[in-house]
Amino acid sequence: MDIYVGNLPWKVDDKDLDELFSQYGEVSSAKVIKYKDSNRSKGFGFVEMDDDSAAKAIEALEGFELEGRPLKVNQSRGKDN
């Protein structure tokens, strides 16, 4: 399942995202989306996990405060939805 993670602190990188979600199962991929010109985080990213682990992570991390910012975590709707 592809998970959307929003309201990320600016300094969070792919490794941080992977470590946070790995507590709930194996992470296939974790990617913070960045601006191409400045390589600065856009404040959101995506994590790929199996469905059971993803469901646990979404339930546990929705609203979780990371560096003073409450995360927005839900199933990604995809580009075509």
N, C-alpha and C positions, 0 to 999 in steps of 0.2 A: 504494500500500500504506500502511496506517495502522501507525505504529510507536509502541510504548509505550516511554517513557523514564522509568525510576525511579531513586530515590536521588539526586535532583537537590539541589544546594546550595540553601538557602532564598532566596538573593538572585538566582538565575537567573530571567530573565524570558523572554517570548516572543521578543524580539529576539535574546537570547543563544542560545537554542535554535535559531532559524533560522540564525544565523551558524555555529554548530557543525556542523549537518547540511548546509549549503550547500556545504561542502567536497567532498561526495560526489555532488552533483547538485542539480537544481532542487527547491526546497521549495515545495509547494503551500500548506501551512499548518503553523504551529508554535504550540502552545498549552500553557502551563503551567497546570495546574488549581489553582484557588485556593478558599479558604473564602469563602463569600458574605458572612458577617458581618464578617470582619476583612480580607479581601482578601489574606491571607497565603498563600503557596504551600503546597500539600499535599505537595510533594516529588516530584511526578511530572507528566508531560505526554505529549502526543501530537504526532507529526510525520507529515505526509502527503507522500509522494514517489512517483515512478513506481517500478515493481517492481525494475528493475535498480539504480537509485540507492539504493533502500531496502536491498537486499541488501548492497551495498557498505558502506553506513553502519552497518548492524547488525553486520557482521563486524568493521569497524574500531573501532566505539565500545563494543561490549559489554566491560565491565570497564575502560574508559578512565577514568582518574582525573581528575576535574574538581574543582578546589579541595579536594583531599584526599578526595574521595568517589568510589568506583568506581561507574560508571553501570551500570544494568541496562537493556539495550536488546534488544528483540525485537519480532516481529510482534504487533500488537495482536490479541487474541482476540475483541474486540467485546463488546457488552453482552449479546448473546443466547447466547453460548457458555459 
